[in-house]
Amino acid sequence: MDLASILYLGVTIGLFAVFALIVIRTYSKKRKERGEIAKYRMLDDD
Amino acid sequence: MEKTEYNYDIVRSFVNWSIVWGVVAVLVGVIVSFQMVEPGLNFAPYLTFGRLRPIHTNAGIYGWGVGVIFATFLYIVQRLCKTRLWSDGLAKFQLWFFNATIIASAVTLLLGYTTSKEYHEMEWPIDVMVVILWVAFAVNIIMTIIKRREEHMYISLWYMMASLIGVAILYLTNSAAMPVSLFKSYSAYAGTNDANVHWWFAHNAVAMALTAPPLAMFYYFLPKSTGVPIYSHRLSIIAFWSLIFMYLWTGAHHLLWTPVPDWIQTLAMAFSVMLIAPSWGSVFNGYLSMGGQWHQMRENYLVKFLIVGITFYGMQTLQGPMQAVRTFSAFIHYTDWIPAHIHMGTMGWVSMISFASIYFLIPRVYGRQLYSIPLANLQFWLILVGQLIWSFSLWIAGVLQAGMWNAMNPDGSLTYTFLETMVEMYPYWWVRAGGGLIYFAGILVFIYNLYMTVQKGESVPSAAAFAEGRA
């Protein structure tokens, strides 16, 4: 495996890890309520 | 809480100008559809299909599509951030520079100046104008978000920011060119690389200009219209990030069976199929938001536009990945199937959401009730029927065309000449032109309804306060 391939693989794994972290954080039980507040708040103003 | 004074003047202006360019786009579209069946309607050199077609596409994407983006983003960002725009002056500059850019594009395209890159035909001086325009827009939106008075960022703001950043990266990369005169430049990329960069741009222009912004509008205007929140904000966040991670890899599905390396084609194909998940994440979120509210499809004309719009998005994002698979692409690529697919997205998904957004905005920014709901319903049916006739005629034509191109005699020679396949298309092209006319009639009803709303619509005191930006 040459350097470029290793770099591509690293970027791919890195991006996947970032995405997995976003999913875990968004769906964590601790953040459940906070994650849904915005949809109620946006209805407040008009 | 202290009332915020919003800037609705700029929203009104952008709504009006986007409608102007929308009319130009659809009218020129109808003209070129008739030019295809009646070649005598081509008047060389300026009013030929070759020169008018890019005016149709660019007026549609950049005049109507981006015009509506400007109008709705400038409205939504103020409401969601509960603060006035960062700079009124910059927004005004953006308005007139936007119109100058669209006019310069139309004039140069009519005169025959073109880079020949589809959806990026304008020559380098106009690229510079587009960059200035987009930077002015992006700075104003981002600065408004930074000074917001609402802590929580609703999903529409995420889609808006993605659009601002995405379009900037795509446009700058694909614009790289060496000017050799005021109206002639050569791409910085050569051969296959040029094609690869270009279709990366072109497909992701669909993502960042014709998917993310309408989703921002949908997520904002659906709950505002129904009065109930979306089903899941967290699902919308996951769908957003999935879309962002996946979309930018898909452009090469436009180059299947070309000299572009196989691995790039396979990558694009795989990511295109995976893209069904985030797309349908938003579709399901929209449908589930209607739980207990489906009666509003009968009672609320805005909901009708929005839900049929998101349904077209769902159909579009199933058909698109299907077309991105090599075997199916081999059959239908380069046939009339493809414009039918694109027009389901533009006439169905993007425009349905845009019409709903404008119907929502006009009464609020002018302080008047909509002149006629029956006329809004009439427009809905005209554009729905017009769009379906348009797309179905060319889907059938595309399958017929592909079948004829692929037909072979026992000795391996082609059964049909190219001219024979063209002649077979004529009935379908006539039907398509008819569908376009019906759609255009819908646009005229839309404009009449809005004009009468502004001129004679019943003034509503609270809405009038809203229009002055005091609500």
Chai-1 contact restraints between the chains, C-beta under 6 A:
chainA,res_idxA,chainB,res_idxB,connection_type,confidence,min_distance_angstrom,max_distance_angstrom,comment,restraint_id
A,F19,B,F245,contact,1.0,0.0,6.0,A-B,restraint_1
A,I22,B,W241,contact,1.0,0.0,6.0,A-B,restraint_2
A,V23,B,I238,contact,1.0,0.0,6.0,A-B,restraint_3
A,T26,B,R234,contact,1.0,0.0,6.0,A-B,restraint_4
A,T26,B,I237,contact,1.0,0.0,6.0,A-B,restraint_5
A,T26,B,I238,contact,1.0,0.0,6.0,A-B,restraint_6
A,G35,B,R234,contact,1.0,0.0,6.0,A-B,restraint_7
A,E36,B,H233,contact,1.0,0.0,6.0,A-B,restraint_8
A,I37,B,H152,contact,1.0,0.0,6.0,A-B,restraint_9
A,A38,B,H152,contact,1.0,0.0,6.0,A-B,restraint_10
A,A38,B,Y154,contact,1.0,0.0,6.0,A-B,restraint_11
A,A38,B,H233,contact,1.0,0.0,6.0,A-B,restraint_12
A,K39,B,P229,contact,1.0,0.0,6.0,A-B,restraint_13
A,K39,B,I230,contact,1.0,0.0,6.0,A-B,restraint_14
A,K39,B,H233,contact,1.0,0.0,6.0,A-B,restraint_15
A,Y40,B,P229,contact,1.0,0.0,6.0,A-B,restraint_16
A,R41,B,H152,contact,1.0,0.0,6.0,A-B,restraint_17
A,M42,B,Y154,contact,1.0,0.0,6.0,A-B,restraint_18
A,L43,B,P229,contact,1.0,0.0,6.0,A-B,restraint_19
A,D45,B,R79,contact,1.0,0.0,6.0,A-B,restraint_20
